[in-house]
């Protein structure tokens, strides 16, 4: 009987867990729809802005903007985009692992010299790097509570100013790229300095009948900071959609596993109950036979 009670308690516990995972899956599915719409609408704009900027800057001199100045990467900044919550499979772990691999492969000397800083967007990255005594700059955990271009731009402006001031010589961005609800993959991009366009492959702006006012240089200097902000905002939107996709997938799998466990527990309960009934009947028959004997 003690075994039956234990199995009943486990069945109740797993059933409660299954209800929770079902609810979390539904919530993530609703949020995923909005997050997917945001990133799908943002990508064409970001890609076109990149294309225009490449065309415009292809014919300009190298390092025409302070954000394009290539320096020896003595001081490095890593921007790691995670989420504030877990229960999303390997979503956060993959970002942190990719950021750590990037540091280990490219910036080991800078890490030993304590010249690697981290901007964590999301509580999971913030807590991870603070526990390991990295130089974590700022606290951006509330960004996802009100995710918009203005709030993200405030982070980007601080990073850009640090680059211009020489606080960082290179800025790397690590985040989850959203493909669909079931597939997200890690992307690592160099945010600063802005990569020089390939002059051989870029389409020269002079081949297009554009009138540029006040000048090509002025437009490039105006577009580069805007493009940096757009690229970081796109990465955050990508990560936001990826988070809900990963959580929905993880909760769907958890619900399925809970169902399988419930079947096994119910089978175990029925077997134990049948064994208990058989034992009781045997005892009753044995007792009756003893009395008659």
KEVOTI-24206 format. One line per 3 residues: number of its first residue (from 0); their letters; for each residue y, z, x of N, C-alpha, C. Coordinates in nm, 2 decimals. Atoms other than C-alpha are relative to their C-alpha. Layout:
<tormars>
NUM = a = Y,Z,X,Y,Z,X,Y,Z,X  ...
</tormars>
This chain:
<tormars>
0 = xxx = -0.12,0.00,0.08,0.00,0.00,0.00,0.13,0.00,0.09  -0.11,0.00,-0.09,0.23,0.07,0.29,0.03,-0.14,0.05  -0.02,0.13,-0.04,0.17,-0.28,0.41,0.07,-0.09,-0.11
3 = xxx = -0.06,0.08,0.11,0.25,-0.43,0.07,0.15,0.03,-0.02  -0.14,-0.03,0.02,0.58,-0.24,0.05,0.08,-0.06,0.11  -0.07,0.06,-0.12,0.68,-0.36,0.40,0.02,-0.15,-0.03
6 = xxx = -0.01,0.14,0.03,0.61,-0.72,0.30,0.10,-0.03,-0.11  -0.09,0.02,0.11,0.80,-0.68,-0.03,0.15,0.01,0.05  -0.13,-0.02,-0.06,1.10,-0.55,0.17,0.05,-0.12,0.08
9 = xxx = -0.04,0.11,-0.08,1.09,-0.84,0.41,0.03,-0.12,-0.09  -0.03,0.11,0.09,1.07,-1.09,0.12,0.14,0.01,-0.06  -0.13,-0.02,0.06,1.38,-0.93,-0.04,0.11,-0.03,0.11
12 = xxx = -0.10,0.02,-0.11,1.56,-0.94,0.30,0.02,-0.15,0.03  -0.01,0.14,-0.03,1.48,-1.30,0.37,0.06,-0.08,-0.12  -0.06,0.07,0.12,1.57,-1.41,0.01,0.16,0.02,0.00
15 = xxx = -0.15,-0.03,-0.01,1.92,-1.24,0.06,0.06,-0.09,0.11  -0.05,0.08,-0.11,1.96,-1.42,0.39,0.01,-0.15,-0.04  0.00,0.14,0.04,1.87,-1.75,0.24,0.11,-0.03,-0.10
18 = xxx = -0.11,0.02,0.09,2.13,-1.71,-0.04,0.13,-0.01,0.08  -0.12,0.00,-0.08,2.39,-1.64,0.23,0.01,-0.13,0.08  -0.01,0.12,-0.08,2.30,-1.94,0.44,0.03,-0.12,-0.09
21 = xxx = -0.03,0.10,0.09,2.31,-2.16,0.13,0.15,0.00,-0.03  -0.15,0.00,0.03,2.66,-2.04,0.04,0.08,-0.04,0.12  -0.08,0.04,-0.12,2.78,-2.09,0.40,-0.01,-0.15,0.02
24 = xxx = 0.01,0.14,-0.01,2.64,-2.44,0.40,0.09,-0.07,-0.10  -0.09,0.06,0.10,2.83,-2.52,0.08,0.14,0.01,0.04  -0.14,-0.02,-0.04,3.15,-2.38,0.21,0.04,-0.09,0.12
27 = xxx = -0.02,0.09,-0.12,3.12,-2.57,0.54,0.00,-0.15,-0.05  0.00,0.13,0.05,3.04,-2.89,0.34,0.14,-0.04,-0.06  -0.14,0.02,0.06,3.37,-2.85,0.14,0.10,-0.01,0.11
30 = xxx = -0.10,0.00,-0.11,3.57,-2.78,0.46,-0.02,-0.13,0.08  0.03,0.12,-0.08,3.40,-3.07,0.64,0.07,-0.12,-0.06  -0.06,0.12,0.06,3.53,-3.32,0.39,0.15,-0.01,0.03
33 = xxx = -0.14,0.00,-0.04,3.89,-3.22,0.45,0.02,-0.03,0.15  -0.02,0.02,-0.14,3.85,-3.20,0.82,-0.04,-0.14,0.05  0.03,0.14,-0.04,3.68,-3.54,0.84,0.11,-0.10,-0.04
36 = xxx = -0.11,0.08,0.04,3.96,-3.70,0.64,0.12,0.01,0.10  -0.11,-0.02,-0.09,4.21,-3.55,0.88,-0.02,-0.08,0.13  0.03,0.07,-0.13,4.04,-3.69,1.20,-0.01,-0.15,-0.02
39 = xxx = 0.01,0.15,0.02,3.96,-4.03,1.05,0.13,-0.06,-0.02  -0.13,0.06,0.02,4.32,-4.08,0.95,0.08,0.01,0.13  -0.08,-0.02,-0.12,4.45,-3.96,1.29,-0.05,-0.09,0.11
42 = xxx = 0.05,0.08,-0.11,4.23,-4.17,1.52,0.06,-0.13,0.02  -0.07,0.14,-0.02,4.38,-4.52,1.45,0.14,0.02,0.06  -0.14,-0.02,-0.05,4.73,-4.38,1.51,-0.01,0.03,0.15
45 = xxx = 0.01,-0.04,-0.14,4.63,-4.21,1.84,-0.05,-0.12,0.09  0.05,0.11,-0.08,4.44,-4.52,1.96,0.11,-0.11,0.02  -0.11,0.10,-0.01,4.73,-4.75,1.88,0.11,0.04,0.09
48 = xxx = -0.11,-0.05,-0.09,4.98,-4.53,2.05,-0.04,-0.01,0.14  0.05,0.02,-0.14,4.76,-4.53,2.36,0.01,-0.14,0.04  0.00,0.15,-0.04,4.74,-4.91,2.35,0.14,-0.04,0.03
51 = xxx = -0.14,0.04,-0.02,5.12,-4.95,2.31,0.05,0.06,0.13  -0.05,-0.07,-0.12,5.18,-4.70,2.59,-0.05,-0.07,0.12  0.06,0.07,-0.11,4.94,-4.88,2.82,0.07,-0.14,0.02
54 = xxx = -0.07,0.13,-0.01,5.11,-5.22,2.75,0.14,0.02,0.06  -0.13,-0.02,-0.04,5.45,-5.08,2.80,0.01,0.05,0.15  -0.01,-0.06,-0.13,5.38,-4.88,3.12,-0.07,-0.09,0.11
57 = xxx = 0.08,0.08,-0.09,5.16,-5.15,3.28,0.09,-0.07,0.11  -0.09,0.08,-0.09,5.46,-5.34,3.43,0.10,0.09,0.07  -0.10,-0.10,-0.06,5.65,-5.02,3.53,-0.05,0.04,0.14
60 = xxx = 0.04,-0.06,-0.12,5.64,-4.86,3.87,-0.09,0.12,-0.02  0.09,-0.12,0.01,5.38,-4.59,3.94,0.09,0.12,-0.01  -0.07,-0.13,0.02,5.48,-4.24,3.84,0.14,-0.01,-0.06
63 = xxx = -0.13,0.02,0.06,5.76,-4.36,3.62,0.05,0.12,-0.08  -0.03,-0.13,0.07,5.74,-4.03,3.43,-0.05,0.12,0.08  0.05,-0.12,-0.07,5.70,-3.68,3.56,-0.14,0.04,-0.04
66 = xxx = 0.14,-0.04,0.05,5.38,-3.65,3.35,-0.10,-0.10,0.06  0.09,0.10,-0.07,5.23,-3.94,3.56,-0.01,0.03,0.15  0.00,-0.03,-0.14,5.28,-3.78,3.90,-0.14,0.05,0.04
69 = xxx = 0.13,-0.04,-0.05,4.95,-3.76,4.08,0.02,0.09,0.13  -0.02,-0.10,-0.11,4.93,-3.45,4.31,-0.14,0.05,0.03  0.13,-0.07,-0.04,4.65,-3.28,4.50,-0.03,0.11,-0.09
72 = xxx = 0.03,-0.11,0.11,4.47,-3.06,4.24,-0.02,0.14,0.06  0.02,-0.13,-0.06,4.54,-2.73,4.41,-0.01,0.11,-0.11  0.01,-0.09,0.12,4.60,-2.55,4.07,-0.04,-0.08,-0.12
75 = xxx = 0.06,0.08,0.11,4.39,-2.66,3.78,0.00,0.09,-0.13  0.00,-0.06,0.13,4.42,-2.58,3.41,-0.11,-0.07,-0.09  0.11,0.04,0.09,4.11,-2.61,3.17,0.04,0.04,-0.14
78 = xxx = -0.02,-0.03,0.14,4.18,-2.64,2.80,-0.14,-0.01,-0.07  0.14,0.00,0.06,3.85,-2.54,2.62,0.03,0.02,-0.15  -0.02,-0.01,0.15,3.85,-2.60,2.24,-0.13,0.04,-0.06
81 = xxx = 0.12,-0.05,0.08,3.59,-2.39,2.05,0.05,0.05,-0.14  -0.03,-0.05,0.13,3.59,-2.21,1.72,0.03,0.15,0.00  -0.02,-0.14,0.01,3.68,-1.86,1.60,-0.13,0.07,-0.04
84 = xxx = 0.12,-0.06,0.05,3.34,-1.80,1.45,-0.13,-0.07,0.06  0.12,0.06,-0.05,2.98,-1.85,1.55,-0.08,-0.06,-0.12  0.09,0.06,0.11,2.67,-1.95,1.33,0.02,-0.15,-0.01
87 = xxx = -0.02,0.14,0.00,2.73,-2.31,1.43,-0.09,-0.07,0.10  0.09,0.06,-0.10,2.43,-2.38,1.65,0.06,0.01,0.14  -0.05,0.00,-0.14,2.52,-2.47,2.01,0.14,-0.06,0.01
90 = xxx = -0.13,0.06,0.00,2.87,-2.59,1.91,0.09,0.07,0.11  -0.09,-0.07,-0.10,3.06,-2.32,2.12,-0.06,0.00,0.14  0.07,-0.01,-0.13,2.80,-2.29,2.39,0.01,-0.13,0.08
93 = xxx = -0.01,0.13,-0.07,2.81,-2.66,2.47,0.14,-0.02,0.07  -0.14,0.02,-0.05,3.19,-2.66,2.52,0.01,0.09,0.13  -0.01,-0.09,-0.11,3.17,-2.35,2.75,-0.08,-0.05,0.12
96 = xxx = 0.09,0.05,-0.10,2.88,-2.49,2.94,0.06,-0.12,0.07  -0.06,0.12,-0.06,3.06,-2.83,2.99,0.12,0.04,0.09  -0.12,-0.04,-0.08,3.38,-2.65,3.11,-0.05,0.07,0.13
99 = xxx = 0.05,-0.06,-0.12,3.18,-2.44,3.35,-0.06,-0.10,0.10  0.05,0.10,-0.09,3.00,-2.74,3.49,0.11,-0.08,0.06  -0.11,0.07,-0.06,3.33,-2.92,3.53,0.06,0.07,0.11
102 = xxx = -0.06,-0.08,-0.10,3.47,-2.63,3.73,-0.09,0.00,0.12  0.10,-0.01,-0.11,3.15,-2.60,3.94,-0.01,-0.13,0.08  0.01,0.13,-0.07,3.14,-2.98,4.02,0.12,-0.04,0.07
105 = xxx = -0.12,0.05,-0.05,3.50,-3.05,4.08,0.10,0.10,0.06  -0.11,-0.09,-0.04,3.70,-2.74,4.13,-0.05,0.14,0.05  0.06,-0.12,-0.06,3.48,-2.49,4.32,0.10,0.07,0.10
108 = xxx = -0.10,-0.06,-0.10,3.74,-2.44,4.60,0.12,0.06,-0.08  -0.12,-0.05,0.08,4.02,-2.39,4.34,-0.05,0.13,-0.07  0.05,-0.12,0.07,3.80,-2.13,4.16,-0.01,0.12,0.10
111 = xxx = 0.01,-0.10,-0.11,3.73,-1.94,4.49,0.14,0.05,0.04  -0.14,-0.04,-0.03,4.11,-1.94,4.55,0.07,0.06,-0.12  -0.06,-0.05,0.12,4.17,-1.81,4.20,0.11,-0.09,-0.05
114 = xxx = -0.10,0.09,0.05,4.36,-2.12,4.11,-0.04,-0.08,-0.12  0.05,0.06,0.12,4.17,-2.21,3.80,0.05,0.08,-0.12  -0.05,-0.07,0.12,4.34,-2.11,3.47,-0.06,-0.07,-0.12
117 = xxx = 0.06,0.05,0.12,4.21,-2.15,3.12,0.10,0.02,-0.12  -0.07,-0.01,0.13,4.39,-2.22,2.79,-0.12,-0.01,-0.11  0.11,0.00,0.10,4.13,-2.12,2.52,0.06,-0.02,-0.14
120 = xxx = -0.04,0.03,0.14,4.18,-2.27,2.17,-0.13,0.04,-0.08  0.11,-0.05,0.07,3.94,-2.06,1.96,-0.05,0.13,0.06  0.03,-0.13,-0.05,3.82,-1.70,1.99,-0.12,0.00,0.09
123 = xxx = 0.12,0.00,-0.07,3.48,-1.78,2.13,0.03,-0.03,0.15  -0.03,0.03,-0.14,3.62,-1.94,2.45,0.09,0.11,0.06  -0.10,-0.11,-0.05,3.90,-1.67,2.47,-0.08,0.12,0.04
126 = xxx = 0.08,-0.12,-0.04,3.64,-1.38,2.47,-0.09,-0.03,0.12  0.10,0.03,-0.12,3.40,-1.56,2.71,0.08,0.01,0.13  -0.07,0.01,-0.13,3.66,-1.63,2.98,0.07,0.13,0.03
129 = xxx = -0.06,-0.13,-0.03,3.84,-1.29,2.94,-0.11,0.09,0.05  0.10,-0.09,-0.05,3.51,-1.11,2.99,-0.04,-0.03,0.14  0.04,0.03,-0.14,3.45,-1.30,3.31,0.12,-0.01,0.09
132 = xxx = -0.12,-0.02,-0.08,3.80,-1.23,3.44,0.07,-0.12,0.05  -0.08,0.12,-0.03,3.94,-1.58,3.44,0.14,0.02,-0.04  -0.14,-0.01,0.04,4.31,-1.63,3.42,0.02,-0.08,-0.14
135 = xxx = -0.02,0.06,0.14,4.34,-1.69,3.04,0.14,0.00,-0.04  -0.14,0.01,0.03,4.68,-1.81,2.94,0.02,0.00,-0.15  -0.04,0.00,0.14,4.81,-1.72,2.59,-0.12,0.04,-0.09
138 = xxx = 0.10,-0.03,0.10,4.62,-1.65,2.27,0.02,-0.09,-0.12  -0.02,0.10,0.11,4.57,-1.94,2.03,-0.10,0.01,-0.11  0.11,-0.02,0.10,4.31,-1.79,1.80,0.04,-0.03,-0.14
141 = xxx = -0.05,0.01,0.14,4.53,-1.82,1.49,0.03,-0.15,-0.03  -0.04,0.14,0.03,4.58,-2.20,1.53,-0.08,-0.06,-0.12  0.08,0.06,0.11,4.29,-2.28,1.29,0.03,0.05,-0.13
144 = xxx = -0.04,-0.06,0.13,4.44,-2.06,1.02,0.11,-0.09,-0.06  -0.10,0.09,0.05,4.73,-2.31,1.00,0.00,-0.12,0.09  0.01,0.11,-0.10,4.62,-2.63,1.18,0.09,-0.11,-0.04
147 = xxx = -0.09,0.11,0.02,4.90,-2.88,1.20,0.05,-0.05,0.13  -0.05,0.06,-0.12,5.07,-3.10,1.45,0.11,0.09,0.07  -0.11,-0.09,-0.06,5.37,-2.86,1.50,-0.06,0.11,0.08
150 = xxx = 0.06,-0.12,-0.07,5.15,-2.56,1.59,-0.07,-0.04,0.12  0.07,0.05,-0.12,4.94,-2.77,1.82,0.09,-0.04,0.11  -0.10,0.05,-0.09,5.25,-2.92,1.98,0.06,0.11,0.08
153 = xxx = -0.05,-0.12,-0.08,5.37,-2.57,2.08,-0.09,0.03,0.12  0.09,-0.02,-0.12,5.06,-2.53,2.30,0.02,-0.11,0.10  -0.01,0.11,-0.09,5.10,-2.88,2.44,0.13,0.01,0.08
156 = xxx = -0.13,-0.01,-0.07,5.47,-2.83,2.53,-0.01,0.10,0.11  0.02,-0.10,-0.10,5.38,-2.51,2.72,-0.08,-0.06,0.12  0.09,0.06,-0.11,5.11,-2.70,2.92,0.08,-0.10,0.07
159 = xxx = -0.08,0.10,-0.06,5.34,-2.99,2.98,0.11,0.05,0.09  -0.10,-0.06,-0.08,5.62,-2.77,3.11,-0.06,0.07,0.12  0.06,-0.06,-0.12,5.38,-2.59,3.34,-0.04,-0.11,0.10
162 = xxx = 0.03,0.11,-0.09,5.27,-2.92,3.48,0.13,-0.05,0.07  -0.13,0.05,-0.06,5.63,-3.04,3.54,0.05,0.11,0.10  -0.04,-0.10,-0.09,5.71,-2.70,3.70,-0.09,0.02,0.12
165 = xxx = 0.09,-0.01,-0.12,5.42,-2.73,3.94,-0.10,0.12,-0.01  0.09,-0.11,0.02,5.22,-2.44,3.79,-0.15,-0.06,0.00  0.13,0.07,0.00,4.93,-2.69,3.74,0.01,-0.14,0.06
168 = xxx = 0.00,0.13,-0.05,4.85,-3.00,3.93,-0.09,-0.10,-0.08  0.09,0.08,0.08,4.58,-3.12,3.69,-0.04,0.08,-0.12  0.04,-0.07,0.12,4.49,-3.04,3.33,-0.11,-0.08,-0.06
171 = xxx = 0.13,0.06,0.06,4.14,-3.11,3.19,-0.02,0.06,-0.14  0.02,-0.04,0.14,4.05,-3.10,2.82,-0.15,-0.02,-0.03  0.14,0.00,0.04,3.70,-3.01,2.70,-0.02,0.03,-0.15
174 = xxx = 0.01,-0.02,0.15,3.61,-3.04,2.33,-0.12,-0.07,-0.06  0.10,0.07,0.07,3.35,-3.16,2.08,0.06,-0.12,-0.08  -0.05,0.13,0.07,3.40,-3.52,1.96,-0.09,-0.01,-0.12
177 = xxx = 0.07,0.01,0.13,3.31,-3.57,1.59,-0.05,-0.14,-0.02  0.05,0.13,0.04,3.08,-3.86,1.51,-0.04,0.00,-0.15  0.03,-0.02,0.14,2.93,-3.74,1.18,-0.05,0.15,-0.02
180 = xxx = 0.04,-0.14,0.02,2.80,-3.42,1.02,-0.11,0.05,0.08  0.11,-0.04,-0.07,2.49,-3.42,1.22,0.01,-0.02,0.15  -0.01,0.03,-0.15,2.61,-3.55,1.56,0.14,0.03,0.05
183 = xxx = -0.12,-0.03,-0.07,2.88,-3.41,1.78,-0.03,0.00,0.15  0.04,0.00,-0.14,2.90,-3.46,2.15,0.13,0.04,0.08  -0.11,-0.06,-0.08,3.11,-3.31,2.43,0.07,-0.11,0.07
186 = xxx = -0.08,0.09,-0.08,3.40,-3.50,2.58,0.09,0.08,0.09  -0.09,-0.05,-0.11,3.59,-3.42,2.90,0.11,-0.10,0.03  -0.11,0.09,-0.03,3.93,-3.58,2.94,0.10,0.06,0.09
189 = xxx = -0.11,-0.04,-0.08,4.21,-3.56,3.19,0.13,-0.02,-0.08  -0.12,0.00,0.08,4.52,-3.47,2.99,0.12,-0.03,0.09  -0.11,0.02,-0.09,4.76,-3.45,3.28,-0.05,0.00,0.15
192 = xxx = -0.11,0.10,0.03,4.87,-3.63,3.49,-0.06,-0.11,-0.09  0.04,0.11,0.08,4.86,-3.92,3.25,-0.06,-0.11,0.09  0.07,0.11,-0.09,4.62,-4.19,3.39,0.09,-0.12,0.00
195 = xxx = -0.07,0.13,-0.02,4.79,-4.50,3.53,-0.08,-0.11,-0.07  0.07,0.11,0.07,4.71,-4.81,3.32,-0.05,-0.10,0.10  0.05,0.11,-0.09,4.50,-5.08,3.48,0.08,-0.12,-0.02
198 = xxx = -0.09,0.11,0.02,4.75,-5.35,3.54,-0.07,-0.14,-0.01  0.07,0.13,0.02,4.48,-5.62,3.56,-0.05,-0.02,-0.14  0.07,0.01,0.13,4.32,-5.54,3.23,0.10,0.02,-0.11
201 = xxx = -0.10,-0.03,0.11,4.63,-5.42,3.03,0.07,-0.13,-0.04  -0.07,0.11,0.05,4.80,-5.67,2.81,0.15,0.02,0.02  -0.14,-0.02,-0.03,5.15,-5.71,2.94,0.09,-0.02,-0.12
204 = xxx = -0.08,-0.01,0.11,5.42,-5.63,2.70,0.09,-0.13,-0.01  -0.09,0.12,0.00,5.62,-5.94,2.80,-0.07,-0.12,-0.07  0.07,0.11,0.07,5.35,-6.16,2.64,0.01,0.01,-0.15
207 = xxx = -0.02,-0.02,0.15,5.44,-6.01,2.30,0.15,-0.01,-0.02  -0.14,0.02,0.03,5.76,-6.10,2.14,0.06,0.12,-0.06  -0.06,-0.13,0.04,5.91,-5.75,2.12,0.14,0.01,0.06
210 = xxx = -0.13,-0.03,-0.05,6.27,-5.65,2.15,0.00,0.15,0.03  0.01,-0.14,-0.03,6.29,-5.32,2.34,0.14,0.05,0.02  -0.13,-0.07,-0.02,6.59,-5.10,2.30,-0.02,0.15,0.00
213 = xxx = -0.11,0.05,-0.09,6.75,-4.92,2.47,-0.06,-0.07,0.13  0.06,0.06,-0.11,6.50,-5.01,2.75,-0.15,0.03,0.00  0.15,-0.03,-0.01,6.13,-5.03,2.84,-0.02,0.14,0.06
216 = xxx = 0.02,-0.13,-0.06,6.16,-4.73,3.07,0.03,0.12,-0.09  -0.04,-0.11,0.09,6.34,-4.52,2.81,-0.11,0.02,-0.11  0.11,-0.01,0.10,6.07,-4.60,2.55,-0.12,0.07,0.05
219 = xxx = 0.12,-0.06,-0.06,5.79,-4.51,2.79,0.02,0.15,0.02  -0.02,-0.14,-0.02,5.95,-4.18,2.88,0.01,0.08,-0.13  0.00,-0.06,0.13,5.99,-4.11,2.51,-0.15,0.01,-0.06
222 = xxx = 0.14,0.01,0.06,5.63,-4.21,2.42,-0.10,0.09,0.07  0.10,-0.08,-0.08,5.44,-4.03,2.70,-0.01,0.14,-0.05  0.02,-0.14,0.05,5.52,-3.67,2.59,-0.06,0.00,-0.14
225 = xxx = 0.05,0.00,0.13,5.45,-3.77,2.23,-0.15,-0.03,0.00  0.14,0.04,0.00,5.12,-3.93,2.32,-0.09,0.11,0.05  0.08,-0.12,-0.05,5.01,-3.62,2.52,-0.02,0.10,-0.12
228 = xxx = 0.01,-0.09,0.11,5.08,-3.41,2.21,-0.10,-0.05,-0.10  0.09,0.07,0.09,4.89,-3.66,1.99,-0.14,0.01,0.04  0.14,-0.01,-0.05,4.59,-3.66,2.21,-0.06,0.14,-0.01
231 = xxx = 0.05,-0.14,0.01,4.56,-3.28,2.22,-0.03,0.03,-0.15  0.01,-0.02,0.14,4.61,-3.27,1.84,-0.13,-0.07,-0.05  0.12,0.07,0.04,4.34,-3.53,1.80,-0.13,0.07,0.04
234 = xxx = 0.12,-0.07,-0.06,4.10,-3.33,2.02,-0.03,0.12,-0.09  0.02,-0.12,0.08,4.16,-3.02,1.81,-0.05,-0.03,-0.14  0.06,0.05,0.13,4.10,-3.21,1.48,-0.14,-0.04,0.02
237 = xxx = 0.14,0.04,-0.02,3.78,-3.36,1.63,-0.08,0.13,0.01  0.07,-0.12,-0.02,3.67,-3.01,1.73,-0.02,0.08,-0.14  0.00,-0.07,0.13,3.76,-2.87,1.38,-0.11,-0.06,-0.09
240 = xxx = 0.10,0.06,0.09,3.55,-3.13,1.20,-0.14,0.02,0.06  0.13,-0.02,-0.06,3.27,-3.09,1.45,-0.06,0.14,-0.03  0.04,-0.13,0.03,3.26,-2.72,1.39,-0.06,0.01,-0.14
243 = xxx = 0.05,-0.01,0.13,3.21,-2.76,1.02,-0.13,-0.08,-0.02  0.12,0.08,0.00,2.95,-3.03,1.07,-0.11,0.07,0.07  0.10,-0.07,-0.07,2.76,-2.82,1.32,-0.04,0.12,-0.08
246 = xxx = 0.03,-0.12,0.07,2.78,-2.51,1.10,-0.08,-0.04,-0.13  0.08,0.05,0.12,2.66,-2.71,0.79,-0.14,-0.03,0.04  0.13,0.04,-0.05,2.37,-2.85,0.99,-0.08,0.13,0.03
249 = xxx = 0.07,-0.13,-0.04,2.28,-2.50,1.13,-0.04,0.08,-0.12  0.03,-0.08,0.12,2.30,-2.33,0.79,-0.11,-0.07,-0.09  0.10,0.07,0.07,2.09,-2.61,0.63,-0.14,0.03,0.06
252 = xxx = 0.13,-0.03,-0.07,1.82,-2.56,0.90,-0.04,0.15,-0.02  0.04,-0.14,0.03,1.84,-2.18,0.85,-0.05,0.02,-0.14  0.05,-0.01,0.14,1.80,-2.22,0.48,-0.15,-0.05,-0.01
255 = xxx = 0.13,0.06,0.01,1.50,-2.44,0.53,-0.10,0.10,0.07  0.09,-0.10,-0.07,1.35,-2.19,0.78,-0.03,0.12,-0.08  0.01,-0.12,0.09,1.41,-1.90,0.54,-0.10,-0.04,-0.11
258 = xxx = 0.09,0.04,0.10,1.22,-2.10,0.28,-0.15,0.00,0.05  0.14,0.00,-0.06,0.92,-2.15,0.51,-0.05,0.14,0.02  0.04,-0.14,-0.02,0.92,-1.78,0.60,-0.03,0.07,-0.13
261 = xxx = 0.03,-0.06,0.13,0.93,-1.69,0.24,-0.14,-0.04,-0.05  0.13,0.05,0.04,0.63,-1.90,0.17,-0.11,0.08,0.07  0.10,-0.07,-0.08,0.44,-1.74,0.45,-0.01,0.15,-0.04
264 = xxx = 0.00,-0.14,0.04,0.54,-1.39,0.34,-0.06,0.02,-0.13  0.07,-0.01,0.13,0.44,-1.45,-0.02,-0.15,-0.02,0.01  0.14,0.02,-0.02,0.11,-1.58,0.09,-0.06,0.13,0.06
267 = xxx = 0.05,-0.12,-0.06,0.06,-1.27,0.31,0.00,0.11,-0.10  -0.01,-0.10,0.11,0.17,-1.05,0.02,-0.12,-0.01,-0.09  0.11,0.02,0.10,-0.08,-1.21,-0.22,-0.14,0.04,0.06
270 = xxx = 0.13,-0.03,-0.07,-0.36,-1.18,0.04,-0.02,0.15,0.01  0.01,-0.15,-0.01,-0.28,-0.81,0.10,-0.03,0.06,-0.13  0.02,-0.05,0.13,-0.26,-0.75,-0.27,-0.14,-0.02,-0.05
273 = xxx = 0.14,0.03,0.04,-0.59,-0.92,-0.34,-0.10,0.09,0.08  0.08,-0.09,-0.08,-0.75,-0.72,-0.05,0.00,0.14,-0.05  -0.01,-0.13,0.06,-0.62,-0.40,-0.20,-0.07,0.02,-0.13
276 = xxx = 0.07,-0.01,0.13,-0.75,-0.48,-0.54,-0.15,0.00,0.02  0.14,0.01,-0.03,-1.09,-0.58,-0.40,-0.05,0.14,0.05  0.04,-0.13,-0.05,-1.10,-0.25,-0.21,-0.01,0.11,-0.11
279 = xxx = 0.01,-0.09,0.11,-1.02,-0.05,-0.52,-0.12,-0.02,-0.09  0.12,0.03,0.09,-1.28,-0.23,-0.73,-0.13,0.04,0.07  0.12,-0.04,-0.07,-1.54,-0.17,-0.46,-0.02,0.15,0.00
282 = xxx = 0.01,-0.15,0.00,-1.46,0.20,-0.45,-0.04,0.05,-0.14  0.04,-0.04,0.13,-1.48,0.22,-0.83,-0.15,-0.03,-0.03  0.14,0.04,0.02,-1.81,0.04,-0.84,-0.10,0.09,0.08
285 = xxx = 0.08,-0.09,-0.08,-1.95,0.25,-0.56,0.00,0.14,-0.06  -0.01,-0.13,0.06,-1.83,0.57,-0.73,-0.09,0.00,-0.13  0.08,0.01,0.12,-1.99,0.46,-1.06,-0.15,0.00,0.03
288 = xxx = 0.14,0.00,-0.04,-2.32,0.38,-0.89,-0.05,0.13,0.05  0.04,-0.13,-0.05,-2.32,0.71,-0.72,-0.02,0.10,-0.11  0.01,-0.09,0.12,-2.27,0.89,-1.05,-0.13,-0.03,-0.08
291 = xx = 0.12,0.03,0.08,-2.55,0.70,-1.22,-0.12,0.03,0.08  0.12,-0.03,-0.08,-2.78,0.75,-0.92,-0.03,0.15,0.00
</tormars>
